Amino acid sequence: MTLKVLTPRRFADERGWFSETWNRARLEAAGVMVDFCQDNHSLSRAAGTLRGMHFQAPPFAQTKLVRCLRGRIFDVVVDVRRASPTFGQWRGIELSAEDGKQLLIPVGFAHGFLTLGPDCEIAYKVDAPYSAPSDGGFAWDDPAVGIEWPIGTAAVLSDKDRALPPLAELSVDFPYDGQPLGAFQEIAV
């Protein structure tokens, strides 16, 4: 599966707008076949809060559908499939409550985000339950990956994220589906 940016339709009038953020039938028609089992919601109070780079290792590896409910974030994915010709490469996109875009992140990609303002709320669906022994990640500022965060080196981090190793030290291996990391595929749903 490739990285997909889903833009749900919004039906607006003088009161505001309404949007279906997930519709299995419409997304299956667009080639998105995911059976989500858990919804997560986070609040990051300070601008410049960075959460990442995270993943869950097999057999609890997760596909994620991420959206910003309040504020703006810079959302990043990194290919962590060792057999992929794009292993260690990254892509980033801004998501905001205003634009309503959602990022579909397949298994085999680490994920992280940076808040671009205060009080950002993020919601994401996953297709496998959380498993503490499968929880993993690597350093957000690993120079071998070279993510160009829009803040430089001043990020608000958890102790856990501050202690993550470089990507090269990870022993986890994800299956490679034959599709290297490419550009985001945009889909209106």
N, C-alpha and C positions, 0 to 999 in steps of 0.2 A: 504494500500500500504506500502511496506517496503522501507527502504533506499536503493537506487540503485546508484552505481557508473557506469556511462556510459563512455565507451572508444570508441570514433568514430575512424573509420579507417582513416589512413593517406596514401595518394598516393604521394610518394616522387620521385624526380629525381634531376638532378644537379642544378635546379633552386630553389629548396626548397620542399614544400609539399602543398597538397590540402586536405581539409577534409570537409565533410558534418557534421555540428554540430547538426543539427536537421532534421530528415526525418520521418514524421508522419507515413508512411506506415511501414518502418522498425521497428520503435519503437513500434507501435501497435502490430506487429508480435511478439515482445519480451515482450508483456504484459504491455506496458506503454501507457495508454490512458489518455492523458492530452490535453486540448484545451487552449493553451497559448494565452493571449490577450495583453501582455505588455512586452517590453524588457527594462531592466535597465542596466546602465553602471556606474561604479564608479572608481575613481582614488584615491589612498591613497599614498601621497608623502613620508611620513616617515616610515622607518622600525619600527615595533612594534606598528603600528596603529591597534586598536581593534575596530571593529564595531559589536555591539551585546549586549545582546541577544535579538533578535527582532522577532516579529510575527504580523500578523493581525488577530484580533478576528472575529468569525462568525458575520454576514453573508459574510464578505469580506476576510475570511481565504484564504491563498494562498498555492498552491503547487509551489515550486521553482525549477528551473534547473540552477545551479551555475557553472561557469567555470572561470578560471583565464586566462586572455588574455596576461598579462605581469607580470613576477615575480613569486613568490611562496606565498601561504597562508596556514595557518592551519585553516581548515574549521570545524565548530562544530555545532552539532544539539543536542537539549535536548527535550525529550518527555515531553510535557505539557498537556497531556490528563489525567485528574485526575483519570479516571476509569482504566487506564492502570496499570498493575503490574510493569511496568518500568517507571512510572511517576517520573520525576526528574533525570533520568539517561541520560548520554550523550555519544556521539560517536564523534571522531574527525578523520580527514583525511587530508593529505597534497594534495593540488591541485597546479599544476604549468602550466605555458604556455608551458613548454617543454613536459610534459606528455600528455596534452590535455584532461585529465579526467574531467568529469562533475559529480556533485552530484545532484541527484534528491531527493528533500526533500518534503515529503507529508504534507498535512494539519495536524496540531496538534503537530508540532515540532517548537521550537524556533530555530533561526539561528544566528550565528555570525562567524566572522573570524578575524584572526590576520595576518598582513602582516609580512613575513619573510625576507623582503628586501625592499629597497626603490622603489618608483614609481610602485606600483602594480596596475594593472587594472583588475577589476572583471566585468563580464557581467552575468546577470541572467534574465531568463524568468519567468513570473508569470502567473497564470491562473485566477486571479481576479485583478481588478484595485485597485490602492492605495486608501485608505479611511482614512483620518486623524482621525476621531473618533474611528476607529477600530485598530489604530496603538498601539502596546503594546510591552512590554519587561520586562526583569528582569536583575538584576545586574550580570555582567560578572564574578564577583569574589565571588558569593554567596557560602559561605562555605558548605551549605547544599547540593549543587550540586557538588562541588569539581572538576570543570573542570581543567585539568592539562595543562594550557597554557604553551608553551615553553619559556616564558619570565619571569615567576614569577609575580611580582606586578607592574613592570614598563611598563605601556601601555599608548599610546597616545589615549585619549578618547575625545568624544564630550561632551559638557555640559549635553546634554540629556542622554547619556549613563552613565555618572558619577552619575546622580540622580536617576537611575532606582532602584526600590525596590527589596527585595529578592523574590524569586519564591513563597514562602509560603504566601506572601501578595497579590498575584494575585487572582482576583475573576473570571477571564475568564475560561470557560470550553469548551473543544473541544470534539467532539464525538469520542468514542473509537471504532475502527473497528475490534476488536478482535485479532489484530496482535501486540504483544508487540515489543518494540525496540529490534532488533537483530543485527547481524553482517551486514556489508554492503554486498549487493548482487552485484557482478561485472558482467557487461554485455558488450560484444563487439558489437558495432553497426556499 
